[in-house]
Amino acid sequence: MFLAIYNWAIFGNPLITGYSLTHEQDAFSLEHLRRNLVTMVGGLNTTALLLIFPIGLAGMLTTGDIWERLMRLFWFLPTALLYTAYYWAPSGMPYVRFMICTFPVIVGSAFLLIERASPPSYWRAAGIAVFIVFLVYLRYGETQNGMRRVVSDQGSRTTAAAGRMLAQTLQPNAVIFSQPPFFCYIGTRQSFRHYDLRIFNALDNYRVRRQPSREQRLREMYKSLGQTGLIDKKRELVQSFLAQSRQVVYLIPQDGVDREQEHLGEAVKLTLLKKWEVQTGSKPAEWGVYVVRKIEN
């Protein structure tokens, strides 16, 4: 209800979402379904639900009366078919996470089958306990490594620290231009508007994969603009935000300041607001937060 009200207020229709405006709904096809089936099944069977997934499928099909089986299948199959038909299918949890809402029926069906196929009382409980301990043993090390790589790695900690620093330093509605490792998530702090500087580089954008129809339109746009046109677009964006009296800043390495200053032209100047040390390799690099200021005549 609240989501429908929000969509109505922001997009003019309770059934229109932000994704609708990007034509993401056009990114599903039978060809994607055929191509992604192995990735989806492999992800569920290894990354997400090792050993449990095949047992759960068997449990869905063999336990309970026909109506119970249909209910479980209708819980699992529509979501599985929908996201298997989606164009974006990287290996691992980034893709399998779309299926999290089906995990309860898979796990529940697996243990329902184990319970009905096992001897009664003590031995059944002991067997299920051993099975759970075995699963934890198999997955614990990989889960810990995954958490270290994704949540606790240097890049994640650096991004979190940068977001905290920017929230304490900038105005709540500041506009931020930055580059990797600060290419996403920063905009979720305060009411920041965030731009990855790579979008103004024609070569970088030819390598980014998006849903096919949007990718084609973007390729045509980048081809028509060329590198000079993209730099002009960046300059126009900065000027438009300054005209709205919004704070515009760059979070970039110190050795990139001259290049960005050249792109912005002589009407504005990048002024250092705060130095920032970033651990991007074996040793820290000197970065800075630079405010864009108009040069008064």
N, C-alpha and C positions, 0 to 999 in steps of 0.2 A: 504494500500500500504506500509506504513512505517513498520507496524507490519510484513508483509510478508518478507520485506527486512531484518528486524532484525532476524526473524526465519531462513532465508536462511544463514545469516552471522554466527549466533551462533550455529544452529543445523544442518546446511547443507541442509535444505529443507524448502521452504516457508510454507508448510503445517504441519510441525512438531513444536510443542510447548513444553515448559517445562513439562506440564502435560502429554504429550504423552509419555515421557520417564519414567514416574512413573506408566504407564498402568492404569491411572485413568479412561480411556475410557472403561475399562472392568468392571467398578463398577456400571453399569446400568442393570436392569433386570425387567422382568414382576413381579417377586416375590416381589421386592422392591416396585414396583408400587402398588401392592395390599396392602402391609403392610403400606405404607406411605400415602395412599389416605386420610385417616381421619385426619392425622397430617397436611397435606397440606391444605385441605379445612378448617379445624378448624383454622389454622393460618391466612389464608386470611380473614376468616369471623370474627375473633375476634382481634388478635394482629395487623393485618395490616389495614384492611378496614372494620371496624365495621359498620354494616347495609348497607354499600355501595356495598359490594361484591355480595350478592344475587340480589340486584336491578340491578347491572351492568350486571350480567349474563342474567337476564330477558331482559334487554335492548339490549344486543347483539343479542338475538334470536328473538325479536319482533319488532324492529324499523328499518326503512329503507327497501329498496328493497333487493332482494336475494343476489345481489353482495356486497352490503354494509354489510350485515350480515356475509357473508362468509369472507370478508376481516377482520372484527373484530374477528371472531372465529379463523382465521389463524394467527392472531396476538397473541391471548391468548393461544390456545390449545397446539401448539407444545412445547412452553416453559414449560407450566404446566405439560404436560405428561413427558417431559424429566427429569425435576427435581423431579417429584414425583417418578420416577423410579431410582433415585440416592440412593446409600446406606446410605449416611450420612443425617439423618433427625431428628435433635433435635427439641424439641418444641420451639416455639417463633421466634423472628425475625432473629436469626442466620440462620435459614432454609428459612424463608419466603423472606429474602432479595434477593434470587435468582430470585424472581418474580417481582422485582421492575420495570423492563422494561415493564411489562404488566399493571402496575397501570394506566397509562394514558387511555388505552382503557376501563378498568373496570370503572374508575371514569367517563369518558366521556359518556359511554353507560348508566350509572346510571342516570346522570343528563339529558341526552337526553330523557330517558323514563319518568322521573319526569316532564320535560317540556311539553312533549306531552300529558301526562295524567292529567295535572293540568289545572284549569281554566285560561283563558287568562289574560294578562296585570298585574295589580297591585297585585291581589291575588296570582298569580303564583310566582311573584318575592318575595312577602312576605313569601310564603310557603317555597321556596328554602332557603331564608335567615334564617328562623326559623330552618330548617333542618340542615343547616351548624352550627348554634350556638349550637344546641342540640348535634351534633357530637363532637364539640370542648369541650363542657361541659363534655361529657362522657369520652373523651380520655385525657384531659389535665393532670389530676392528675396522671394517670398511665404513661403517657409519661414523666412527670417530674421525677417520681420515677425511671423509666428505665434509664433516663439520669444520675441520681445520682448514680445508681448502676453500670452502664457500663462506663460512661465517667468521672464522677466526684468523684468516690469512692476512698478510700484511696489507694487501689492497683493500680489503673490507674495512680493516681498522683505520686505514688512512682516509678512506671515503667518509667514514663515520666522524672522524676527528675534523675533517674539512667542513662537513655539514654543521657541526656544533660551532666551529669557529666563525663560519659565515653568518649563522643565526645570531651570534653575539656581536658581530661587527657591522652588519649591513642593515639597511632599512627593511621592514617586513615585506615590502613589495618590490624589492630590487630585481633587476634583470641581470643574469649572470651568463657570460660567455666563457666556456672552459673547454678543456681537452682531456683525453685519458691521462691518468686513471679517473678523472672526475668528469665522466661523460653521462652519468645517470644518477638518480636517487637524490641528488642535491636539491632538486626542485621540490621535493616533498617537505622540506623544512620551510616554515613560515608560509608566505604567499609568493615565493620566488618564481620568476619565469626563467627557465634555463634553456640555453642553446649549446649544443655540442658543436664546436668549431669545425669538426670534420664535415658537417653538412654543407659547408661553404667551399669544400674541396671536391672538384668534379671527379678526380680519380678515385677518391675514397668511396664516393657514392655509387660508382659503377660496380663496386665489390659487395655492396650490402644487399642481402636478399630480403625481399618483402613479398607480400601476397601479389600474385602475378599481375592483376590489372593495375594496381597502384604502382608496382615497380615499372611497368611500361610507361605510365604517364610521367613518372619521375625521371626516367631515362630520357624521355623526349624533352622534358623541361631542362634538364642539365645539359643536354646536347645543344639546345637552342640558346641557352644563356652563355655557355662556355665559362672558363675560369674568371674572365674579366667581369662578366655579368653577375656571377655569384658574389664576387667581392663588392660590386655595386649594391647588390641586395643586402649584404651585411651592413654596409655603410648606411643605407636607407633605414634599416631596422633600428640601428643605434640612434640615428637622428630622430626617428619617430618617437622613441621612448623618451629621449631627452626633451622633446617638445611637450610630452605629457608630464614633465617634471618628475620622472621616475629615475631612481639611481641606477646607473648602468656600470657594471664592473666586469673586469676580465680576471679570471683565475688561471694564470699561465706561468710557464717557466720564465725566468729572467732573460734567457737568451731568445725568447720569442717576442719580446716587447717591440723591438724595432720593426719586425715584419708586420705586426698588427697595427702599429702606429702608421706605417706606410699605407696600409689598406684603408684606414679611417680618414686619412687626408689631413690637411692643415687646419681645418676648422675646429678640431677638438684635440685634446692631449690626454694621454694615459699618465695618470699620476699615482705613484705608489701609495697605497693606503696601509698595507700590512705585509710584512715579509712572512713567508711560509716555507718551512723545510719539509720536503716530501721524499719519502723513502721509496724510490722507484726501481732501484737495483741494489748493487752491493754497497753503495754509499748514497747518502742523502743528496738531493738536488735542491737548488735554491729556486723557489717559486715566489710569487707575490700576488696580492690582490690589488688590482689597479683600477682606479675610478676614472671614468671618462668624463672630462670636464670641457665645456665650451671655452674657446679662446675669445675673450672679449676684444673687440677692435678698439 
